[in-house]
Amino acid sequence: MHAKIETVKHIYGLDTGFVSYIVRIAQLFKSKITIENMITGKKADARRIRELFRLGNTYGTDVEIKAVGEDEEDAVDAMSSLFSLFAERKLYDSKDEDQRINESFSRMEEGIIKKRG
């Protein structure tokens, strides 16, 4: 098991866009990845959109990202990088910011796929 605590710094918390990226990254790994709200204790499988929405993670919430499996360290590192990527998100209507996040995410996703071979 490998784990890391992150703070949700995305201004809108775990919104639809952020959650969709979490699911996409989680699906690239063999390990089971869970995200736990450190305040409420609610846990979610990172591959399940509905579970992630039920966490109630808003801006400033600490979460524990936990992975168990053969690629657990890489899985937690990738999720941590994703949380960092969304840390600077401030406005929905910023097309430049959307583009930057999409490009950074695509590079991250491609890197994970390449590494897995």
C-alpha positions in Angstrom: 0.0 0.0 0.0 1.2 3.5 -0.9 -0.6 6.7 0.3 -0.2 10.4 0.2 -2.3 13.3 1.6 -3.2 16.1 -0.7 -5.3 19.3 -0.2 -8.0 20.0 -2.8 -6.9 23.4 -4.1 -9.1 23.5 -7.1 -11.4 26.5 -6.5 -14.5 24.4 -7.3 -13.4 21.3 -5.3 -13.9 18.0 -7.0 -16.1 19.2 -9.8 -17.2 17.4 -13.0 -14.1 18.2 -14.9 -11.6 17.3 -12.1 -13.5 14.1 -11.4 -13.4 13.0 -15.0 -9.6 13.4 -15.1 -9.3 11.4 -11.8 -11.2 8.5 -13.4 -9.2 8.6 -16.6 -5.9 8.5 -14.7 -7.2 5.8 -12.4 -8.1 3.6 -15.3 -4.5 3.6 -16.5 -3.3 1.7 -13.5 -3.7 -1.9 -12.3 -3.7 -0.9 -8.6 -6.9 -0.2 -6.8 -6.9 3.6 -6.0 -9.1 5.1 -3.3 -9.6 8.7 -2.3 -10.7 9.4 1.3 -12.1 12.7 2.6 -10.0 13.2 5.8 -12.8 15.2 7.5 -15.8 12.9 6.9 -13.9 9.6 6.5 -15.9 8.9 3.3 -14.0 6.8 0.7 -14.4 6.4 -3.0 -13.0 4.2 -5.7 -11.1 6.5 -8.0 -12.7 4.7 -11.0 -16.2 5.4 -9.9 -17.6 8.9 -10.7 -20.6 8.7 -8.4 -18.5 7.6 -5.4 -16.1 10.6 -6.0 -19.0 13.0 -6.1 -20.3 11.7 -2.8 -17.1 12.6 -1.0 -18.1 16.2 -0.7 -14.6 17.5 -1.3 -14.6 21.2 -1.5 -11.7 23.7 -1.7 -9.3 23.2 1.2 -10.4 19.6 2.0 -7.5 17.2 2.8 -7.8 13.9 1.1 -5.8 10.7 1.3 -4.9 9.1 -2.0 -4.2 5.4 -1.4 -3.3 2.7 -3.9 -2.8 -1.1 -3.5 -1.3 -3.2 -6.2 1.7 -3.7 -8.4 2.0 -0.1 -9.6 0.8 1.6 -6.4 3.6 4.1 -6.1 3.2 5.3 -9.7 -0.6 5.5 -9.2 -0.3 7.7 -6.2 2.3 9.9 -7.8 0.1 10.4 -10.9 -2.9 11.3 -8.7 -0.8 13.7 -6.7 0.4 15.3 -9.9 -3.2 15.6 -11.0 -4.1 17.4 -7.8 -1.2 19.8 -8.4 -2.3 20.4 -12.0 -5.7 21.6 -10.8 -4.4 23.6 -7.9 -4.1 26.7 -10.0 -7.6 26.5 -11.5 -9.4 29.7 -10.7 -12.2 30.4 -13.3 -14.4 28.3 -15.4 -14.5 30.9 -18.2 -10.8 31.0 -18.7 -10.2 29.3 -22.1 -6.5 29.7 -21.7 -6.5 27.9 -18.4 -8.7 25.1 -19.8 -6.3 24.7 -22.6 -3.3 24.6 -20.3 -4.9 22.0 -18.1 -5.9 19.9 -21.1 -2.4 20.0 -22.6 -0.7 19.2 -19.3 -3.1 16.4 -18.7 -2.6 14.9 -22.2 1.2 15.0 -21.6 0.7 13.3 -18.2 -1.6 10.6 -19.7 0.8 9.9 -22.6 3.7 9.6 -20.2 1.9 7.0 -18.1 0.9 5.0 -21.2 4.5 5.1 -22.6 5.9 4.0 -19.2 3.5 1.1 -19.1 4.6 0.0 -22.6 
